Amino acid sequence: MKVVFHKNFKRQFKKLRKSQQNKFKEQLAVFIENPFNPVLNNHPLQGKCEGLRSINVGGGLRAIYEMAEKEIAYFIAVDTHSKLYSS
């Protein structure tokens, strides 16, 4: 599995606390090994985010991605559940 990060994701990631960044890195390693590992709670999104998927990072954080190709995950955003899904 190859992972690509959108510039928006990179910007949001830099704003996270160091502990949150480390937790994402841990979850990303799990994701690369098995994107559907139950610990990730990988699930499709609905509504305006239809076609995208979300994984749990921990502590209320979520990462949103889409499968650009069969083996390429394109991470778009990372933030708290409430900030990602409001508006």
PDB file of N, CA, C and O in Angstrom:
ATOM      1  N   MET A   1       0.857  -1.188   0.000  1.00  0.00           N
ATOM      2  CA  MET A   1       0.000   0.000   0.000  1.00  0.00           C
ATOM      3  C   MET A   1       0.894   1.240   0.000  1.00  0.00           C
ATOM      4  O   MET A   1       1.761   1.390   0.861  1.00  0.00           O
ATOM      5  N   LYS A   2       0.678   2.112  -0.959  1.00  0.00           N
ATOM      6  CA  LYS A   2       1.390   3.380  -1.016  1.00  0.00           C
ATOM      7  C   LYS A   2       0.469   4.458  -0.461  1.00  0.00           C
ATOM      8  O   LYS A   2      -0.743   4.427  -0.675  1.00  0.00           O
ATOM      9  N   VAL A   3       1.057   5.408   0.254  1.00  0.00           N
ATOM     10  CA  VAL A   3       0.280   6.490   0.860  1.00  0.00           C
ATOM     11  C   VAL A   3       0.778   7.830   0.334  1.00  0.00           C
ATOM     12  O   VAL A   3       1.982   8.078   0.269  1.00  0.00           O
ATOM     13  N   VAL A   4      -0.167   8.690  -0.039  1.00  0.00           N
ATOM     14  CA  VAL A   4       0.135  10.040  -0.515  1.00  0.00           C
ATOM     15  C   VAL A   4      -0.640  11.014   0.367  1.00  0.00           C
ATOM     16  O   VAL A   4      -1.773  10.733   0.758  1.00  0.00           O
ATOM     17  N   PHE A   5      -0.030  12.160   0.683  1.00  0.00           N
ATOM     18  CA  PHE A   5      -0.681  13.144   1.549  1.00  0.00           C
ATOM     19  C   PHE A   5      -0.972  14.434   0.785  1.00  0.00           C
ATOM     20  O   PHE A   5      -0.089  15.005   0.144  1.00  0.00           O
ATOM     21  N   HIS A   6      -2.216  14.880   0.864  1.00  0.00           N
ATOM     22  CA  HIS A   6      -2.649  16.154   0.282  1.00  0.00           C
ATOM     23  C   HIS A   6      -2.017  17.292   1.083  1.00  0.00           C
ATOM     24  O   HIS A   6      -1.728  17.126   2.268  1.00  0.00           O
ATOM     25  N   LYS A   7      -1.800  18.445   0.450  1.00  0.00           N
ATOM     26  CA  LYS A   7      -1.193  19.579   1.160  1.00  0.00           C
ATOM     27  C   LYS A   7      -2.046  20.018   2.346  1.00  0.00           C
ATOM     28  O   LYS A   7      -1.506  20.455   3.363  1.00  0.00           O
ATOM     29  N   ASN A   8      -3.365  19.908   2.232  1.00  0.00           N
ATOM     30  CA  ASN A   8      -4.252  20.241   3.343  1.00  0.00           C
ATOM     31  C   ASN A   8      -4.002  19.305   4.530  1.00  0.00           C
ATOM     32  O   ASN A   8      -3.979  19.740   5.681  1.00  0.00           O
ATOM     33  N   PHE A   9      -3.816  18.026   4.234  1.00  0.00           N
ATOM     34  CA  PHE A   9      -3.522  17.056   5.291  1.00  0.00           C
ATOM     35  C   PHE A   9      -2.223  17.440   5.991  1.00  0.00           C
ATOM     36  O   PHE A   9      -2.158  17.450   7.220  1.00  0.00           O
ATOM     37  N   LYS A  10      -1.201  17.751   5.224  1.00  0.00           N
ATOM     38  CA  LYS A  10       0.103  18.107   5.799  1.00  0.00           C
ATOM     39  C   LYS A  10      -0.019  19.329   6.708  1.00  0.00           C
ATOM     40  O   LYS A  10       0.591  19.377   7.776  1.00  0.00           O
ATOM     41  N   ARG A  11      -0.804  20.310   6.283  1.00  0.00           N
ATOM     42  CA  ARG A  11      -1.010  21.521   7.074  1.00  0.00           C
ATOM     43  C   ARG A  11      -1.701  21.186   8.399  1.00  0.00           C
ATOM     44  O   ARG A  11      -1.289  21.651   9.462  1.00  0.00           O
ATOM     45  N   GLN A  12      -2.757  20.371   8.316  1.00  0.00           N
ATOM     46  CA  GLN A  12      -3.477  19.984   9.535  1.00  0.00           C
ATOM     47  C   GLN A  12      -2.591  19.142  10.446  1.00  0.00           C
ATOM     48  O   GLN A  12      -2.618  19.297  11.667  1.00  0.00           O
ATOM     49  N   PHE A  13      -1.817  18.261   9.853  1.00  0.00           N
ATOM     50  CA  PHE A  13      -0.948  17.376  10.632  1.00  0.00           C
ATOM     51  C   PHE A  13       0.059  18.177  11.457  1.00  0.00           C
ATOM     52  O   PHE A  13       0.321  17.841  12.612  1.00  0.00           O
ATOM     53  N   LYS A  14       0.622  19.231  10.873  1.00  0.00           N
ATOM     54  CA  LYS A  14       1.609  20.065  11.574  1.00  0.00           C
ATOM     55  C   LYS A  14       1.004  20.747  12.793  1.00  0.00           C
ATOM     56  O   LYS A  14       1.721  21.059  13.744  1.00  0.00           O
ATOM     57  N   LYS A  15      -0.307  20.984  12.781  1.00  0.00           N
ATOM     58  CA  LYS A  15      -0.984  21.663  13.894  1.00  0.00           C
ATOM     59  C   LYS A  15      -1.306  20.719  15.054  1.00  0.00           C
ATOM     60  O   LYS A  15      -1.649  21.169  16.147  1.00  0.00           O
ATOM     61  N   LEU A  16      -1.196  19.412  14.813  1.00  0.00           N
ATOM     62  CA  LEU A  16      -1.493  18.449  15.871  1.00  0.00           C
ATOM     63  C   LEU A  16      -0.403  18.460  16.927  1.00  0.00           C
ATOM     64  O   LEU A  16       0.747  18.804  16.651  1.00  0.00           O
ATOM     65  N   ARG A  17      -0.783  18.075  18.147  1.00  0.00           N
ATOM     66  CA  ARG A  17       0.208  17.893  19.199  1.00  0.00           C
ATOM     67  C   ARG A  17       1.126  16.738  18.808  1.00  0.00           C
ATOM     68  O   ARG A  17       0.742  15.863  18.033  1.00  0.00           O
ATOM     69  N   LYS A  18       2.330  16.744  19.348  1.00  0.00           N
ATOM     70  CA  LYS A  18       3.313  15.709  19.028  1.00  0.00           C
ATOM     71  C   LYS A  18       2.758  14.314  19.335  1.00  0.00           C
ATOM     72  O   LYS A  18       2.982  13.379  18.567  1.00  0.00           O
ATOM     73  N   SER A  19       2.050  14.171  20.432  1.00  0.00           N
ATOM     74  CA  SER A  19       1.485  12.864  20.802  1.00  0.00           C
ATOM     75  C   SER A  19       0.456  12.407  19.761  1.00  0.00           C
ATOM     76  O   SER A  19       0.360  11.219  19.455  1.00  0.00           O
ATOM     77  N   GLN A  20      -0.315  13.363  19.219  1.00  0.00           N
ATOM     78  CA  GLN A  20      -1.300  13.032  18.188  1.00  0.00           C
ATOM     79  C   GLN A  20      -0.599  12.643  16.885  1.00  0.00           C
ATOM     80  O   GLN A  20      -1.036  11.723  16.193  1.00  0.00           O
ATOM     81  N   GLN A  21       0.474  13.336  16.557  1.00  0.00           N
ATOM     82  CA  GLN A  21       1.233  13.000  15.361  1.00  0.00           C
ATOM     83  C   GLN A  21       1.808  11.587  15.481  1.00  0.00           C
ATOM     84  O   GLN A  21       1.774  10.807  14.530  1.00  0.00           O
ATOM     85  N   ASN A  22       2.334  11.274  16.662  1.00  0.00           N
ATOM     86  CA  ASN A  22       2.895   9.938  16.881  1.00  0.00           C
ATOM     87  C   ASN A  22       1.813   8.867  16.792  1.00  0.00           C
ATOM     88  O   ASN A  22       2.047   7.798  16.227  1.00  0.00           O
ATOM     89  N   LYS A  23       0.633   9.140  17.344  1.00  0.00           N
ATOM     90  CA  LYS A  23      -0.465   8.177  17.278  1.00  0.00           C
ATOM     91  C   LYS A  23      -0.875   7.944  15.826  1.00  0.00           C
ATOM     92  O   LYS A  23      -1.151   6.811  15.433  1.00  0.00           O
ATOM     93  N   PHE A  24      -0.914   9.024  15.019  1.00  0.00           N
ATOM     94  CA  PHE A  24      -1.241   8.850  13.614  1.00  0.00           C
ATOM     95  C   PHE A  24      -0.203   7.956  12.933  1.00  0.00           C
ATOM     96  O   PHE A  24      -0.556   7.067  12.158  1.00  0.00           O
ATOM     97  N   LYS A  25       1.059   8.191  13.222  1.00  0.00           N
ATOM     98  CA  LYS A  25       2.122   7.385  12.607  1.00  0.00           C
ATOM     99  C   LYS A  25       1.964   5.914  12.965  1.00  0.00           C
ATOM    100  O   LYS A  25       2.177   5.042  12.123  1.00  0.00           O
ATOM    101  N   GLU A  26       1.587   5.633  14.220  1.00  0.00           N
ATOM    102  CA  GLU A  26       1.337   4.247  14.641  1.00  0.00           C
ATOM    103  C   GLU A  26       0.179   3.643  13.854  1.00  0.00           C
ATOM    104  O   GLU A  26       0.273   2.525  13.348  1.00  0.00           O
ATOM    105  N   GLN A  27      -0.915   4.398  13.757  1.00  0.00           N
ATOM    106  CA  GLN A  27      -2.092   3.907  13.044  1.00  0.00           C
ATOM    107  C   GLN A  27      -1.806   3.762  11.542  1.00  0.00           C
ATOM    108  O   GLN A  27      -2.328   2.858  10.889  1.00  0.00           O
ATOM    109  N   LEU A  28      -0.984   4.648  11.012  1.00  0.00           N
ATOM    110  CA  LEU A  28      -0.625   4.561   9.598  1.00  0.00           C
ATOM    111  C   LEU A  28       0.142   3.272   9.311  1.00  0.00           C
ATOM    112  O   LEU A  28      -0.061   2.638   8.275  1.00  0.00           O
ATOM    113  N   ALA A  29       1.022   2.890  10.234  1.00  0.00           N
ATOM    114  CA  ALA A  29       1.766   1.636  10.067  1.00  0.00           C
ATOM    115  C   ALA A  29       0.804   0.447  10.036  1.00  0.00           C
ATOM    116  O   ALA A  29       0.982  -0.482   9.248  1.00  0.00           O
ATOM    117  N   VAL A  30      -0.208   0.481  10.893  1.00  0.00           N
ATOM    118  CA  VAL A  30      -1.235  -0.563  10.905  1.00  0.00           C
ATOM    119  C   VAL A  30      -2.000  -0.534   9.585  1.00  0.00           C
ATOM    120  O   VAL A  30      -2.263  -1.577   8.987  1.00  0.00           O
ATOM    121  N   PHE A  31      -2.352   0.665   9.139  1.00  0.00           N
ATOM    122  CA  PHE A  31      -3.107   0.842   7.897  1.00  0.00           C
ATOM    123  C   PHE A  31      -2.349   0.265   6.700  1.00  0.00           C
ATOM    124  O   PHE A  31      -2.930  -0.430   5.867  1.00  0.00           O
ATOM    125  N   ILE A  32      -1.067   0.553   6.623  1.00  0.00           N
ATOM    126  CA  ILE A  32      -0.255   0.074   5.497  1.00  0.00           C
ATOM    127  C   ILE A  32      -0.195  -1.449   5.494  1.00  0.00           C
ATOM    128  O   ILE A  32      -0.221  -2.076   4.435  1.00  0.00           O
ATOM    129  N   GLU A  33      -0.116  -2.036   6.676  1.00  0.00           N
ATOM    130  CA  GLU A  33      -0.068  -3.492   6.802  1.00  0.00           C
ATOM    131  C   GLU A  33      -1.410  -4.131   6.442  1.00  0.00           C
ATOM    132  O   GLU A  33      -1.468  -5.124   5.717  1.00  0.00           O
ATOM    133  N   ASN A  34      -2.494  -3.533   6.970  1.00  0.00           N
ATOM    134  CA  ASN A  34      -3.848  -4.048   6.722  1.00  0.00           C
ATOM    135  C   ASN A  34      -4.851  -2.905   6.903  1.00  0.00           C
ATOM    136  O   ASN A  34      -5.220  -2.584   8.032  1.00  0.00           O
ATOM    137  N   PRO A  35      -5.296  -2.288   5.803  1.00  0.00           N
ATOM    138  CA  PRO A  35      -6.200  -1.134   5.900  1.00  0.00           C
ATOM    139  C   PRO A  35      -7.514  -1.428   6.632  1.00  0.00           C
ATOM    140  O   PRO A  35      -8.186  -0.509   7.099  1.00  0.00           O
ATOM    141  N   PHE A  36      -7.871  -2.699   6.729  1.00  0.00           N
ATOM    142  CA  PHE A  36      -9.145  -3.030   7.369  1.00  0.00           C
ATOM    143  C   PHE A  36      -8.959  -3.703   8.718  1.00  0.00           C
ATOM    144  O   PHE A  36      -9.837  -4.429   9.181  1.00  0.00           O
ATOM    145  N   ASN A  37      -7.820  -3.463   9.346  1.00  0.00           N
ATOM    146  CA  ASN A  37      -7.602  -3.950  10.711  1.00  0.00           C
ATOM    147  C   ASN A  37      -8.697  -3.336  11.588  1.00  0.00           C
ATOM    148  O   ASN A  37      -8.936  -2.130  11.518  1.00  0.00           O
ATOM    149  N   PRO A  38      -9.367  -4.155  12.417  1.00  0.00           N
ATOM    150  CA  PRO A  38     -10.482  -3.641  13.234  1.00  0.00           C
ATOM    151  C   PRO A  38     -10.112  -2.454  14.132  1.00  0.00           C
ATOM    152  O   PRO A  38     -10.977  -1.638  14.447  1.00  0.00           O
ATOM    153  N   VAL A  39      -8.866  -2.343  14.544  1.00  0.00           N
ATOM    154  CA  VAL A  39      -8.460  -1.243  15.415  1.00  0.00           C
ATOM    155  C   VAL A  39      -8.609   0.118  14.721  1.00  0.00           C
ATOM    156  O   VAL A  39      -8.715   1.145  15.391  1.00  0.00           O
ATOM    157  N   LEU A  40      -8.617   0.130  13.396  1.00  0.00           N
ATOM    158  CA  LEU A  40      -8.742   1.380  12.639  1.00  0.00           C
ATOM    159  C   LEU A  40     -10.176   1.849  12.462  1.00  0.00           C
ATOM    160  O   LEU A  40     -10.411   3.022  12.172  1.00  0.00           O
ATOM    161  N   ASN A  41     -11.131   0.956  12.632  1.00  0.00           N
ATOM    162  CA  ASN A  41     -12.537   1.271  12.371  1.00  0.00           C
ATOM    163  C   ASN A  41     -12.683   1.945  11.005  1.00  0.00           C
ATOM    164  O   ASN A  41     -13.348   2.973  10.879  1.00  0.00           O
ATOM    165  N   ASN A  42     -12.063   1.363   9.996  1.00  0.00           N
ATOM    166  CA  ASN A  42     -12.105   1.898   8.633  1.00  0.00           C
ATOM    167  C   ASN A  42     -13.533   1.779   8.104  1.00  0.00           C
ATOM    168  O   ASN A  42     -14.106   0.689   8.076  1.00  0.00           O
ATOM    169  N   HIS A  43     -14.098   2.907   7.687  1.00  0.00           N
ATOM    170  CA  HIS A  43     -15.477   2.884   7.210  1.00  0.00           C
ATOM    171  C   HIS A  43     -15.709   3.930   6.128  1.00  0.00           C
ATOM    172  O   HIS A  43     -15.043   4.965   6.099  1.00  0.00           O
ATOM    173  N   PRO A  44     -16.668   3.649   5.231  1.00  0.00           N
ATOM    174  CA  PRO A  44     -17.004   4.626   4.181  1.00  0.00           C
ATOM    175  C   PRO A  44     -17.812   5.776   4.767  1.00  0.00           C
ATOM    176  O   PRO A  44     -18.556   5.609   5.733  1.00  0.00           O
ATOM    177  N   LEU A  45     -17.649   6.939   4.162  1.00  0.00           N
ATOM    178  CA  LEU A  45     -18.404   8.106   4.592  1.00  0.00           C
ATOM    179  C   LEU A  45     -19.606   8.293   3.680  1.00  0.00           C
ATOM    180  O   LEU A  45     -19.661   7.770   2.567  1.00  0.00           O
ATOM    181  N   GLN A  46     -20.564   9.054   4.190  1.00  0.00           N
ATOM    182  CA  GLN A  46     -21.798   9.272   3.445  1.00  0.00           C
ATOM    183  C   GLN A  46     -22.026  10.763   3.247  1.00  0.00           C
ATOM    184  O   GLN A  46     -21.255  11.590   3.736  1.00  0.00           O
ATOM    185  N   GLY A  47     -23.067  11.091   2.541  1.00  0.00           N
ATOM    186  CA  GLY A  47     -23.431  12.495   2.323  1.00  0.00           C
ATOM    187  C   GLY A  47     -22.416  13.207   1.454  1.00  0.00           C
ATOM    188  O   GLY A  47     -22.005  12.693   0.414  1.00  0.00           O
ATOM    189  N   LYS A  48     -22.008  14.411   1.889  1.00  0.00           N
ATOM    190  CA  LYS A  48     -21.093  15.217   1.077  1.00  0.00           C
ATOM    191  C   LYS A  48     -19.716  14.581   0.951  1.00  0.00           C
ATOM    192  O   LYS A  48     -18.938  14.960   0.076  1.00  0.00           O
ATOM    193  N   CYS A  49     -19.408  13.627   1.807  1.00  0.00           N
ATOM    194  CA  CYS A  49     -18.105  12.957   1.782  1.00  0.00           C
ATOM    195  C   CYS A  49     -18.183  11.571   1.143  1.00  0.00           C
ATOM    196  O   CYS A  49     -17.258  10.770   1.276  1.00  0.00           O
ATOM    197  N   GLU A  50     -19.279  11.293   0.456  1.00  0.00           N
ATOM    198  CA  GLU A  50     -19.443   9.987  -0.167  1.00  0.00           C
ATOM    199  C   GLU A  50     -18.283   9.712  -1.123  1.00  0.00           C
ATOM    200  O   GLU A  50     -17.861  10.593  -1.872  1.00  0.00           O
ATOM    201  N   GLY A  51     -17.780   8.494  -1.090  1.00  0.00           N
ATOM    202  CA  GLY A  51     -16.630   8.110  -1.905  1.00  0.00           C
ATOM    203  C   GLY A  51     -15.328   8.166  -1.133  1.00  0.00           C
ATOM    204  O   GLY A  51     -14.301   7.659  -1.585  1.00  0.00           O
ATOM    205  N   LEU A  52     -15.379   8.795   0.053  1.00  0.00           N
ATOM    206  CA  LEU A  52     -14.205   8.872   0.919  1.00  0.00           C
ATOM    207  C   LEU A  52     -14.347   7.867   2.044  1.00  0.00           C
ATOM    208  O   LEU A  52     -15.436   7.351   2.296  1.00  0.00           O
ATOM    209  N   ARG A  53     -13.242   7.591   2.717  1.00  0.00           N
ATOM    210  CA  ARG A  53     -13.252   6.676   3.858  1.00  0.00           C
ATOM    211  C   ARG A  53     -12.569   7.355   5.041  1.00  0.00           C
ATOM    212  O   ARG A  53     -11.820   8.317   4.871  1.00  0.00           O
ATOM    213  N   SER A  54     -12.834   6.846   6.231  1.00  0.00           N
ATOM    214  CA  SER A  54     -12.261   7.410   7.443  1.00  0.00           C
ATOM    215  C   SER A  54     -11.674   6.296   8.306  1.00  0.00           C
ATOM    216  O   SER A  54     -12.199   5.184   8.365  1.00  0.00           O
ATOM    217  N   ILE A  55     -10.566   6.629   8.973  1.00  0.00           N
ATOM    218  CA  ILE A  55     -10.020   5.721   9.984  1.00  0.00           C
ATOM    219  C   ILE A  55      -9.890   6.484  11.303  1.00  0.00           C
ATOM    220  O   ILE A  55      -9.698   7.700  11.317  1.00  0.00           O
ATOM    221  N   ASN A  56      -9.998   5.757  12.392  1.00  0.00           N
ATOM    222  CA  ASN A  56      -9.790   6.355  13.704  1.00  0.00           C
ATOM    223  C   ASN A  56      -8.296   6.457  13.963  1.00  0.00           C
ATOM    224  O   ASN A  56      -7.541   5.513  13.731  1.00  0.00           O
ATOM    225  N   VAL A  57      -7.887   7.617  14.445  1.00  0.00           N
ATOM    226  CA  VAL A  57      -6.496   7.809  14.818  1.00  0.00           C
ATOM    227  C   VAL A  57      -6.358   7.600  16.322  1.00  0.00           C
ATOM    228  O   VAL A  57      -5.355   7.065  16.794  1.00  0.00           O
ATOM    229  N   GLY A  58      -7.366   8.025  17.064  1.00  0.00           N
ATOM    230  CA  GLY A  58      -7.356   7.903  18.520  1.00  0.00           C
ATOM    231  C   GLY A  58      -7.629   9.239  19.163  1.00  0.00           C
ATOM    232  O   GLY A  58      -7.322  10.286  18.593  1.00  0.00           O
ATOM    233  N   GLY A  59      -8.198   9.208  20.335  1.00  0.00           N
ATOM    234  CA  GLY A  59      -8.474  10.438  21.062  1.00  0.00           C
ATOM    235  C   GLY A  59      -9.408  11.387  20.328  1.00  0.00           C
ATOM    236  O   GLY A  59      -9.276  12.604  20.458  1.00  0.00           O
ATOM    237  N   GLY A  60     -10.342  10.856  19.565  1.00  0.00           N
ATOM    238  CA  GLY A  60     -11.294  11.684  18.844  1.00  0.00           C
ATOM    239  C   GLY A  60     -10.814  12.133  17.472  1.00  0.00           C
ATOM    240  O   GLY A  60     -11.570  12.763  16.733  1.00  0.00           O
ATOM    241  N   LEU A  61      -9.580  11.822  17.123  1.00  0.00           N
ATOM    242  CA  LEU A  61      -9.065  12.202  15.807  1.00  0.00           C
ATOM    243  C   LEU A  61      -9.473  11.200  14.742  1.00  0.00           C
ATOM    244  O   LEU A  61      -9.559   9.997  14.989  1.00  0.00           O
ATOM    245  N   ARG A  62      -9.722  11.725  13.552  1.00  0.00           N
ATOM    246  CA  ARG A  62     -10.035  10.897  12.391  1.00  0.00           C
ATOM    247  C   ARG A  62      -9.160  11.351  11.230  1.00  0.00           C
ATOM    248  O   ARG A  62      -8.775  12.517  11.142  1.00  0.00           O
ATOM    249  N   ALA A  63      -8.855  10.418  10.351  1.00  0.00           N
ATOM    250  CA  ALA A  63      -8.134  10.741   9.116  1.00  0.00           C
ATOM    251  C   ALA A  63      -9.020  10.319   7.959  1.00  0.00           C
ATOM    252  O   ALA A  63      -9.530   9.199   7.934  1.00  0.00           O
ATOM    253  N   ILE A  64      -9.200  11.215   7.006  1.00  0.00           N
ATOM    254  CA  ILE A  64     -10.040  10.939   5.841  1.00  0.00           C
ATOM    255  C   ILE A  64      -9.139  10.700   4.636  1.00  0.00           C
ATOM    256  O   ILE A  64      -8.179  11.430   4.393  1.00  0.00           O
ATOM    257  N   TYR A  65      -9.483   9.649   3.888  1.00  0.00           N
ATOM    258  CA  TYR A  65      -8.697   9.333   2.701  1.00  0.00           C
ATOM    259  C   TYR A  65      -9.600   8.799   1.605  1.00  0.00           C
ATOM    260  O   TYR A  65     -10.765   8.474   1.836  1.00  0.00           O
ATOM    261  N   GLU A  66      -9.038   8.716   0.412  1.00  0.00           N
ATOM    262  CA  GLU A  66      -9.722   8.035  -0.678  1.00  0.00           C
ATOM    263  C   GLU A  66      -8.710   7.126  -1.361  1.00  0.00           C
ATOM    264  O   GLU A  66      -7.506   7.378  -1.341  1.00  0.00           O
ATOM    265  N   MET A  67      -9.223   6.081  -1.957  1.00  0.00           N
ATOM    266  CA  MET A  67      -8.371   5.180  -2.706  1.00  0.00           C
ATOM    267  C   MET A  67      -8.224   5.763  -4.111  1.00  0.00           C
ATOM    268  O   MET A  67      -9.148   5.690  -4.921  1.00  0.00           O
ATOM    269  N   ALA A  68      -7.072   6.333  -4.387  1.00  0.00           N
ATOM    270  CA  ALA A  68      -6.819   6.939  -5.689  1.00  0.00           C
ATOM    271  C   ALA A  68      -6.696   5.858  -6.755  1.00  0.00           C
ATOM    272  O   ALA A  68      -7.192   6.006  -7.872  1.00  0.00           O
ATOM    273  N   GLU A  69      -6.039   4.790  -6.396  1.00  0.00           N
ATOM    274  CA  GLU A  69      -5.918   3.605  -7.242  1.00  0.00           C
ATOM    275  C   GLU A  69      -5.969   2.412  -6.311  1.00  0.00           C
ATOM    276  O   GLU A  69      -6.091   2.571  -5.097  1.00  0.00           O
ATOM    277  N   LYS A  70      -5.878   1.230  -6.868  1.00  0.00           N
ATOM    278  CA  LYS A  70      -6.036   0.033  -6.050  1.00  0.00           C
ATOM    279  C   LYS A  70      -5.077  -0.010  -4.851  1.00  0.00           C
ATOM    280  O   LYS A  70      -5.479  -0.410  -3.759  1.00  0.00           O
ATOM    281  N   GLU A  71      -3.843   0.389  -5.041  1.00  0.00           N
ATOM    282  CA  GLU A  71      -2.851   0.320  -3.962  1.00  0.00           C
ATOM    283  C   GLU A  71      -2.330   1.689  -3.525  1.00  0.00           C
ATOM    284  O   GLU A  71      -1.250   1.780  -2.942  1.00  0.00           O
ATOM    285  N   ILE A  72      -3.086   2.753  -3.801  1.00  0.00           N
ATOM    286  CA  ILE A  72      -2.659   4.101  -3.399  1.00  0.00           C
ATOM    287  C   ILE A  72      -3.761   4.777  -2.579  1.00  0.00           C
ATOM    288  O   ILE A  72      -4.857   5.036  -3.075  1.00  0.00           O
ATOM    289  N   ALA A  73      -3.439   5.054  -1.317  1.00  0.00           N
ATOM    290  CA  ALA A  73      -4.366   5.771  -0.432  1.00  0.00           C
ATOM    291  C   ALA A  73      -3.947   7.240  -0.396  1.00  0.00           C
ATOM    292  O   ALA A  73      -2.789   7.561  -0.128  1.00  0.00           O
ATOM    293  N   TYR A  74      -4.902   8.122  -0.668  1.00  0.00           N
ATOM    294  CA  TYR A  74      -4.645   9.561  -0.734  1.00  0.00           C
ATOM    295  C   TYR A  74      -5.285  10.216   0.492  1.00  0.00           C
ATOM    296  O   TYR A  74      -6.495  10.436   0.520  1.00  0.00           O
ATOM    297  N   PHE A  75      -4.467  10.527   1.507  1.00  0.00           N
ATOM    298  CA  PHE A  75      -4.986  11.117   2.736  1.00  0.00           C
ATOM    299  C   PHE A  75      -5.248  12.603   2.525  1.00  0.00           C
ATOM    300  O   PHE A  75      -4.373  13.356   2.097  1.00  0.00           O
ATOM    301  N   ILE A  76      -6.478  12.999   2.837  1.00  0.00           N
ATOM    302  CA  ILE A  76      -6.966  14.344   2.537  1.00  0.00           C
ATOM    303  C   ILE A  76      -7.006  15.242   3.768  1.00  0.00           C
ATOM    304  O   ILE A  76      -6.661  16.420   3.687  1.00  0.00           O
ATOM    305  N   ALA A  77      -7.426  14.693   4.911  1.00  0.00           N
ATOM    306  CA  ALA A  77      -7.616  15.525   6.103  1.00  0.00           C
ATOM    307  C   ALA A  77      -7.405  14.707   7.364  1.00  0.00           C
ATOM    308  O   ALA A  77      -7.604  13.493   7.382  1.00  0.00           O
ATOM    309  N   VAL A  78      -6.997  15.401   8.418  1.00  0.00           N
ATOM    310  CA  VAL A  78      -6.898  14.798   9.750  1.00  0.00           C
ATOM    311  C   VAL A  78      -7.292  15.865  10.762  1.00  0.00           C
ATOM    312  O   VAL A  78      -6.736  16.963  10.777  1.00  0.00           O
ATOM    313  N   ASP A  79      -8.258  15.525  11.605  1.00  0.00           N
ATOM    314  CA  ASP A  79      -8.723  16.478  12.621  1.00  0.00           C
ATOM    315  C   ASP A  79      -9.693  15.734  13.539  1.00  0.00           C
ATOM    316  O   ASP A  79      -9.883  14.524  13.414  1.00  0.00           O
ATOM    317  N   THR A  80     -10.296  16.472  14.454  1.00  0.00           N
ATOM    318  CA  THR A  80     -11.276  15.852  15.332  1.00  0.00           C
ATOM    319  C   THR A  80     -12.528  15.541  14.538  1.00  0.00           C
ATOM    320  O   THR A  80     -12.795  16.155  13.505  1.00  0.00           O
ATOM    321  N   HIS A  81     -13.279  14.596  15.025  1.00  0.00           N
ATOM    322  CA  HIS A  81     -14.523  14.177  14.373  1.00  0.00           C
ATOM    323  C   HIS A  81     -15.433  15.385  14.166  1.00  0.00           C
ATOM    324  O   HIS A  81     -15.963  15.588  13.073  1.00  0.00           O
ATOM    325  N   SER A  82     -15.610  16.177  15.208  1.00  0.00           N
ATOM    326  CA  SER A  82     -16.546  17.308  15.116  1.00  0.00           C
ATOM    327  C   SER A  82     -16.092  18.352  14.096  1.00  0.00           C
ATOM    328  O   SER A  82     -16.935  18.927  13.408  1.00  0.00           O
ATOM    329  N   LYS A  83     -14.803  18.613  13.977  1.00  0.00           N
ATOM    330  CA  LYS A  83     -14.314  19.612  13.015  1.00  0.00           C
ATOM    331  C   LYS A  83     -14.395  19.085  11.585  1.00  0.00           C
ATOM    332  O   LYS A  83     -14.685  19.849  10.664  1.00  0.00           O
ATOM    333  N   LEU A  84     -14.144  17.806  11.386  1.00  0.00           N
ATOM    334  CA  LEU A  84     -14.177  17.245  10.038  1.00  0.00           C
ATOM    335  C   LEU A  84     -15.585  17.166   9.475  1.00  0.00           C
ATOM    336  O   LEU A  84     -15.791  17.375   8.279  1.00  0.00           O
ATOM    337  N   TYR A  85     -16.544  16.868  10.318  1.00  0.00           N
ATOM    338  CA  TYR A  85     -17.889  16.583   9.810  1.00  0.00           C
ATOM    339  C   TYR A  85     -18.890  17.701  10.057  1.00  0.00           C
ATOM    340  O   TYR A  85     -20.070  17.543   9.744  1.00  0.00           O
ATOM    341  N   SER A  86     -18.448  18.830  10.613  1.00  0.00           N
ATOM    342  CA  SER A  86     -19.374  19.954  10.765  1.00  0.00           C
ATOM    343  C   SER A  86     -19.360  20.785   9.479  1.00  0.00           C
ATOM    344  O   SER A  86     -18.405  20.716   8.705  1.00  0.00           O
ATOM    345  N   SER A  87     -20.363  21.530   9.263  1.00  0.00           N
ATOM    346  CA  SER A  87     -20.546  22.421   8.094  1.00  0.00           C
ATOM    347  C   SER A  87     -21.138  21.738   6.907  1.00  0.00           C
ATOM    348  O   SER A  87     -21.342  22.370   5.870  1.00  0.00           O
TER     349      SER A  87
END
